[in-house]
Amino acid sequence: MRSSKVISLFALVVLAGCTQPIPIGEKPDQPPMAVIALECPNCQKERTGVAPLTVILDASQSKDDRGLVLIHWKLSDGREFTGIQITPTFDKPGQYTIHLTVYDQAGQADTASTKITVLAPPPPAFRVERVENELVIVERILPNRPLQVGETIQIKLRVTAKRDIEYIYWREILPYTLSSYEDLEFMLLRLTKGGSHEWVYTVTVEQPGASKIEGEGQAAYQATSTELILSTVLEVNE
């Protein structure tokens, strides 16, 4: 009989030391719940878009029975933020993980994660080759891809004056891979500072192989002329 009383007393002591009383009518503090809402206006498909890609991250659907005290974001590229809503921009291609951690008044925490994929931007449709001196800028603009035998393309020459130009002369010299029935000598009298002018000519791709277009010209300002040379390397497939 005495042994039974000792065991009962020991159990009461253990329970008293491990259990904290809960006030009558008060519910136990529940842990928080982290929820990520992601908006991506420029995504091509769900959570995938082209760099630079800006997304809207929202934690307003996260909750806690007694209120959140801290909302912390951490991105896999090392950046960290606090706040209900953030709008980070991802400049480089890759897959990124986004972590959201929320904390309540008791120090309890919960974390949610999501991923986005950032793609490299497609190459520009046109390539621009450029040469300049103290008087003018000359740009040659053509398709930014290997050319195909038999196709016909347009090539644009753009001249921009850095001073009031009295005249500019330009001549295009085509490689054996290209042909044109047009006169490829161009002349322009008077071009004011900041003004631009464009010449366009058409060529046909005749043969495969690597080659280059050569261009040369002169610009004059107050009876002083300067020379320019511009080369563009071409790749032609069969």
Residue pairs with C-beta under 8 A, 6 or more apart in sequence:
22 28
27 65
29 65
29 66
29 104
29 105
29 106
29 108
30 64
30 65
31 64
31 104
31 108
31 109
31 110
32 62
32 63
32 64
32 68
32 102
32 103
32 104
32 108
32 109
32 110
33 62
33 63
33 64
33 102
33 110
34 59
34 62
34 100
34 101
34 102
34 110
34 111
34 112
35 59
35 61
35 62
35 63
35 100
35 112
36 57
36 58
36 59
36 98
36 100
36 112
36 113
36 114
37 57
37 58
37 59
37 60
37 61
38 47
38 55
38 56
38 57
38 58
38 98
38 114
38 116
39 55
39 56
39 58
40 47
40 49
40 53
40 55
40 56
40 116
41 54
41 56
42 49
42 50
42 53
42 54
43 49
43 53
44 50
44 119
47 114
47 115
47 116
47 117
48 116
48 117
48 118
48 119
49 116
49 117
49 118
49 119
50 118
50 119
50 120
50 121
50 122
51 90
51 91
51 92
51 93
51 118
51 119
51 120
51 121
52 89
52 90
52 91
53 89
53 90
53 116
53 118
54 87
54 88
54 89
54 90
55 87
55 88
55 90
55 116
56 85
56 86
56 87
57 73
57 85
57 86
57 87
57 88
57 98
57 100
58 84
58 85
59 71
59 73
59 84
59 85
59 100
59 102
60 84
60 85
62 68
62 71
62 100
62 102
62 110
62 112
64 102
64 104
64 108
66 104
66 105
66 106
67 104
67 105
68 102
68 103
68 104
69 103
69 104
69 105
70 82
70 102
70 103
71 82
71 83
71 84
71 100
71 101
71 102
72 80
72 81
72 82
72 100
72 101
72 102
72 103
73 80
73 81
73 82
73 83
73 86
73 98
73 99
73 100
74 80
74 98
74 99
74 101
75 88
75 96
75 97
75 98
75 99
76 96
76 97
76 98
76 99
77 90
77 96
79 88
81 88
90 96
90 116
90 118
92 118
93 118
93 119
93 120
94 117
94 118
95 115
95 116
95 117
95 118
96 115
96 116
96 117
96 118
97 113
97 114
97 115
98 113
98 114
98 115
98 116
99 111
99 112
99 113
100 111
100 112
100 113
101 109
101 110
101 111
102 109
102 110
102 111
103 109
123 144
124 144
125 143
125 144
126 141
126 142
126 143
126 144
127 141
127 142
127 143
127 144
127 232
128 139
128 140
128 141
129 139
129 140
129 141
129 230
129 231
129 232
130 137
130 138
130 139
130 140
130 230
131 137
131 138
131 228
131 229
131 230
132 138
132 162
132 228
133 219
133 226
133 228
134 162
134 163
134 226
135 161
135 162
135 163
135 165
135 219
135 220
135 221
135 226
136 159
136 160
136 161
136 162
136 165
136 168
136 191
136 219
136 228
137 158
137 159
137 160
137 162
138 157
138 158
138 159
138 170
138 215
138 217
138 228
138 230
139 157
139 158
139 159
139 160
140 155
140 156
140 157
140 213
140 215
140 230
140 232
141 155
141 156
141 157
141 158
142 153
142 154
142 155
142 156
142 232
143 153
146 235
146 236
146 237
147 153
147 177
147 205
147 234
147 235
147 236
147 237
148 205
148 236
148 237
148 238
149 205
149 206
149 207
149 208
149 236
149 237
149 238
150 204
150 205
151 204
151 205
152 202
152 203
152 204
152 205
153 202
153 203
153 205
154 200
154 201
154 202
155 172
155 200
155 201
155 202
155 203
155 213
156 198
156 199
156 200
157 170
157 172
157 186
157 198
157 199
157 200
157 201
157 215
158 196
158 197
158 198
159 168
159 170
159 188
159 191
159 196
159 197
159 198
159 199
160 194
160 195
160 196
161 191
161 192
161 193
161 194
161 195
161 196
162 193
163 193
163 221
164 190
164 191
164 192
164 193
164 221
165 188
165 190
165 191
165 192
165 219
165 220
165 221
166 189
166 190
166 220
166 221
166 222
166 223
167 187
167 188
167 189
167 190
167 219
167 220
168 187
168 188
168 191
168 217
168 218
168 219
168 220
169 185
169 186
169 187
169 217
169 218
170 185
170 186
170 187
170 199
170 215
170 216
170 217
171 184
171 185
171 186
171 215
171 216
171 217
172 184
172 185
172 186
172 201
172 213
172 214
172 215
173 184
173 213
173 214
173 215
173 216
174 180
174 184
174 203
174 213
175 211
175 212
175 213
175 234
176 206
176 207
176 209
176 211
177 205
177 206
177 207
177 208
177 209
177 211
177 234
177 236
178 203
178 204
178 205
178 206
178 211
178 213
178 234
179 203
179 204
179 206
180 201
180 202
180 203
180 204
182 201
182 202
184 201
186 199
186 217
188 197
191 197
205 236
207 236
208 236
208 237
208 238
209 236
210 233
210 234
210 235
210 236
211 233
211 234
211 236
212 231
212 232
212 233
212 234
213 231
213 232
213 234
214 229
214 230
214 231
215 229
215 230
215 231
215 232
216 227
216 228
216 229
216 230
217 227
217 228
218 225
218 226
218 227
218 228
219 225
219 226
219 228
220 226
